Amino acid sequence: MNRANDDGAFEFDLGARPAALAEVLQAKIMSGTLSVGDSLPAERDLMSLYSISRATVREALRILGAKGLIEVKRGRKGGSYISAPTGAAISQSLDLFIQGHDIRFVDLLAVREAIEPVAAGQAARERLPEDIADIDRLLTRQEELIEDLHAFSKLNVDWHIAVVRASHNPLFITMMTSISSALYSATSRDEFNLETRRIVMKAHRKISEAIMTGDPDAASRRMKRHVTSYAEELDLDLVAPHLGTAE
C-alpha cells in the first residue's frame, strides 16, 4: 500500500505491483512535484530507490505512457519525460471508468444535460464550414438508415459528437468522446424503436438548423429539450439501467 509520510511525500510498499509504482509516479506528476518537461529518474535509479526489478519499472512506465503522462525519448538525451496527457488518453481512461463501474443510464443523461446544451450553443457561435458539412453529412446518413437500428444508433452518437466538436471546446469534446461507447450501448436496443428514432431525427434536424444558421440560443434550447426528453422516449426502466452491465 502507498501512503504519505510526514513530509507529504509518497512512500512505496516494496511488495507492490507495477500499477502501484505507476500510481506513485502519477501522484508526483499531479501534485506538481514532477512538471511537464521534467525527466523521470533512470530505470536503474528507480530500481535502486524502490528496491524493485527492471521489469516492474518498465511495466510501470508503460502504464504511464498509455495514459499519456510520459513520453519516452531515445538517443543521447533519451529517457522518460513528463508530458501533458492528451484528450484521447483522458477519454480512454474515462471510458474504462464508465465500463468498469455500475454507472446508471440516468447518470449518463445527467452528464449530457450538463454538457450538450451549452456545447450546442457554443457550436452555433464557433462552427466552421467543415463542422457544418460534417453535421449535415451525418444528418443525411441518419435519414437514409433510420430503419437500421444499429447503424442509426452509431450515427446518432457520431452526430452528437460532431455537434460537440463544432464547439471547439476541448473539455466538452473529451467528455463526450469518453461516454460515446456507453451511449451507443444504451441506445442500440429494441426499445430505441422506429417511432423513437423518428422523434430523435426531428430533434436533430431542428438543432442542426440552429447551429448552421448561427443561432446559439435556439441551438442550446433545442438540445436541452432533446436530451431531457430522451429518458421519457426510451423508458429508463427498460433501457440500460446500469451501463457497466449493459450487454
C-alpha positions in Angstrom: 0.0 0.0 0.0 1.2 3.5 -0.8 0.9 6.2 1.9 2.1 9.8 2.5 4.9 10.3 5.1 5.1 13.3 7.4 6.6 15.5 4.7 3.7 14.7 2.3 5.9 12.6 0.1 4.8 9.1 -1.1 6.3 6.0 0.4 6.3 2.8 -1.6 5.3 -0.6 -0.5 8.2 -2.9 -1.6 5.8 -5.7 -2.4 3.6 -3.6 -4.7 2.9 -4.3 -8.3 3.9 -2.1 -11.3 0.5 -0.4 -11.1 1.4 0.8 -7.6 4.7 2.3 -8.8 2.8 4.0 -11.7 0.3 5.3 -9.1 3.1 6.8 -7.0 4.8 8.5 -10.0 1.4 9.7 -11.3 0.7 11.3 -7.9 4.0 13.2 -8.1 3.0 14.4 -11.6 -0.5 15.5 -10.5 0.9 17.2 -7.3 3.4 19.2 -9.4 6.4 17.6 -7.8 7.2 16.5 -11.4 6.3 19.1 -14.1 5.8 18.8 -17.8 9.2 18.5 -19.5 10.9 17.1 -16.4 12.6 13.7 -16.8 11.9 10.8 -14.6 14.9 9.1 -12.8 16.6 6.5 -15.0 15.4 2.9 -14.8 18.3 1.8 -12.7 17.7 4.7 -10.2 14.1 3.8 -9.9 15.1 0.1 -9.3 17.5 1.2 -6.6 15.2 3.8 -5.0 12.3 1.3 -4.6 14.2 -2.0 -4.5 12.3 -3.4 -7.4 13.1 -5.2 -10.6 13.7 -3.7 -14.0 10.6 -5.5 -15.3 8.4 -3.8 -12.7 9.9 -0.4 -13.5 9.3 -0.9 -17.3 5.8 -2.0 -16.8 5.0 1.0 -14.6 6.5 3.3 -17.3 4.4 1.5 -19.9 1.2 2.3 -17.8 2.2 5.9 -17.6 2.9 6.1 -21.3 -0.5 4.6 -22.1 -2.1 7.3 -20.0 -0.2 10.0 -22.0 1.7 11.1 -18.8 5.2 10.4 -20.1 7.0 10.4 -23.4 10.0 8.1 -23.9 12.8 9.6 -26.0 15.7 7.8 -27.5 19.3 8.9 -28.1 21.9 10.8 -26.1 19.3 12.7 -24.2 16.9 9.8 -24.0 14.7 8.9 -21.1 11.2 9.3 -19.8 9.9 12.8 -19.8 6.7 14.2 -18.3 4.1 15.2 -20.9 0.7 16.7 -20.7 -2.0 13.9 -21.2 -3.8 14.0 -24.5 -7.5 14.3 -24.9 -7.6 10.8 -26.3 -5.8 9.4 -23.3 -8.2 11.1 -20.9 -11.2 9.9 -22.9 -9.9 6.3 -22.8 -9.4 6.5 -19.1 -13.0 7.9 -18.5 -14.4 5.2 -20.9 -12.7 2.5 -18.9 -14.1 4.0 -15.7 -17.6 4.0 -17.1 -17.4 0.5 -18.4 -15.8 -0.8 -15.1 -18.3 0.8 -12.7 -22.0 0.4 -12.1 -22.9 3.6 -13.9 -26.7 4.1 -14.4 -28.1 5.4 -17.7 -29.8 8.2 -15.7 -26.4 9.4 -14.6 -25.2 9.4 -18.2 -28.1 11.5 -19.1 -27.4 14.0 -16.3 -23.8 14.4 -17.7 -25.2 15.0 -21.2 -27.8 17.5 -19.9 -24.9 19.5 -18.3 -22.7 19.5 -21.4 -24.6 19.2 -24.6 -27.0 22.2 -24.5 -24.0 24.5 -23.7 -21.9 22.9 -26.3 -24.6 23.2 -28.9 -24.9 26.9 -28.2 -21.1 27.3 -28.5 -21.2 25.3 -31.7 -23.6 27.8 -33.2 -21.1 30.5 -32.5 -17.8 28.7 -33.3 -18.7 26.3 -36.1 -16.5 26.3 -39.1 -17.6 25.3 -42.7 -16.2 21.8 -42.2 -18.1 21.4 -39.0 -21.4 22.3 -40.7 -20.5 19.8 -43.6 -19.9 17.0 -41.1 -23.1 17.6 -39.1 -25.1 17.8 -42.4 -23.5 14.6 -43.7 -24.3 12.7 -40.5 -27.9 14.1 -40.5 -28.4 12.8 -44.1 -27.0 9.4 -43.3 -29.3 9.1 -40.3 -32.3 9.8 -42.5 -31.1 7.2 -45.0 -30.5 4.5 -42.4 -33.3 5.3 -39.9 -34.8 1.7 -40.3 -31.4 0.1 -39.3 -31.3 0.2 -35.5 -27.6 -0.4 -35.1 -26.5 1.8 -37.9 -28.7 4.6 -36.8 -27.6 4.3 -33.2 -23.9 4.6 -34.3 -24.8 7.6 -36.4 -26.8 9.1 -33.5 -23.7 9.1 -31.3 -21.5 10.3 -34.2 -23.9 13.3 -34.8 -23.9 14.3 -31.1 -20.1 14.1 -31.0 -19.9 16.2 -34.3 -22.1 18.9 -32.6 -19.8 19.0 -29.6 -16.7 19.0 -31.8 -18.2 22.1 -33.6 -18.0 23.9 -30.2 -14.2 23.6 -30.4 -14.2 23.2 -26.6 -11.6 20.5 -25.8 -13.1 19.7 -22.4 -16.6 19.1 -23.9 -15.1 17.1 -26.7 -13.1 14.9 -24.3 -16.1 14.2 -22.1 -18.4 13.4 -24.9 -15.9 11.1 -26.6 -15.4 9.2 -23.3 -19.1 8.4 -22.9 -19.7 7.6 -26.6 -19.4 3.8 -26.3 -21.7 3.8 -23.2 -24.2 6.0 -25.1 -24.2 3.6 -28.1 -24.7 0.6 -25.8 -27.7 2.3 -24.1 -29.4 3.2 -27.4 -28.6 0.3 -29.7 -31.6 -1.7 -28.3 -35.0 -2.8 -29.4 -36.5 -0.1 -27.1 -34.9 2.5 -29.4 -37.7 1.7 -31.9 -38.5 3.3 -35.2 -41.0 5.8 -33.8 -38.5 6.9 -31.2 -35.8 7.2 -33.9 -38.1 9.4 -36.0 -38.6 11.7 -32.9 -34.8 11.8 -32.5 -34.4 12.6 -36.2 -36.8 15.5 -35.9 -34.9 17.0 -33.0 -31.6 16.6 -34.7 -32.9 18.5 -37.8 -34.0 21.4 -35.6 -30.7 21.5 -33.6 -28.7 21.3 -36.8 -30.6 24.1 -38.4 -30.0 26.4 -35.3 -26.2 25.6 -35.5 -26.0 26.1 -39.2 -27.8 29.5 -39.1 -25.7 30.6 -36.1 -28.5 30.8 -33.5 -26.9 29.9 -30.2 -30.0 30.4 -28.0 -32.1 28.2 -30.2 -29.4 25.5 -30.5 -28.9 25.4 -26.7 -32.7 25.4 -26.0 -33.4 22.7 -28.6 -30.6 20.5 -27.4 -31.7 20.8 -23.8 -35.2 19.8 -24.8 -33.9 16.9 -26.9 -31.6 15.4 -24.2 -34.0 15.9 -21.3 -36.8 14.1 -23.2 -34.5 11.2 -24.1 -35.3 9.3 -20.9 -39.0 9.5 -21.5 -38.8 8.3 -25.1 -36.5 5.4 -24.2 -38.2 4.4 -20.9 -35.4 4.3 -18.3 -36.9 1.3 -16.6 -36.2 -0.8 -19.7 -33.1 0.6 -21.3 -29.7 0.0 -19.8 -30.4 1.0 -16.1 -26.8 0.2 -15.4 -24.3 0.9 -18.1 -21.5 -1.1 -16.6 -23.5 -4.3 -17.1 -25.1 -3.5 -20.4 -24.9 -6.3 -23.0 
